[in-house]
Amino acid sequence: MRRTPPGVFGILLSLEPAVAALAGWGMLGQVLGVRQWVAVGLVVLASGGTTLSRPRGTRDRGA
């Protein structure tokens, strides 16, 4: 993970809710309604948009 560029890592994290929903559907038989899929899509779009809109060369000051 240390070699993964921050932009790629952010995009992978933004896909997490969709992957979790698909895993729940495939492995557990859980069914999401339209409202839940829209919510997952909005979370993915917001997270991906934030990651892609960050200016190049900026870094988070985290540990």
N, C-alpha and C positions, 0 to 999 in steps of 0.2 A: 504494500500500500504506500510505502514511502516514495516509490518511483512513479506513482500515478499522479499526473498533473491535476491541480485543484479543480480545473474546469470539468475534466472527465469524472473525477470523484463526485462533484456536485451533481452532474447529470445522472450518474448511477444512483445516487441517493434520492434524486427526484423521482426515479422510477419505482422506488421501494413500495409505495402504497398500491400501485397497480400490480406489481408482482405478488404482494401479499394477498390481494383480492383474488388473483388468479389461482394462487396456491390453495386458498381456502375453498374455492370452487372445485378445483381438481381433486384435492386430497380429502376434503371434508364434506363435500357436497353442499356447501353454503351457496345460497343464491342471493345476489345483490339486486336491489331494485334500481330503477332508472335514476332515482334521486341519489342513491349511494354511488353509482358509476359516475354521475356528473360531479359529485363531490371529490371522488378520487381523481378525475380528470382535471379539476380545478387546482387541486393540490400539486399535481404533476406539472401543470402549466406554470403555476406560480413559482415553484421551486426551480424549474428549468429556466424560466424567464429571468429570475434573479441571477442564476449562475451565468447565463449567456450575456446578460447586460452589464456584468461587472467589467470595468475597464481592464485591459491587459496590464500586467505588471503590478497590480495591487494584490496584497496578501492580507489575510486575517491576522490579527495580532495575538491569536490564541497560543496556548502553550505547545 
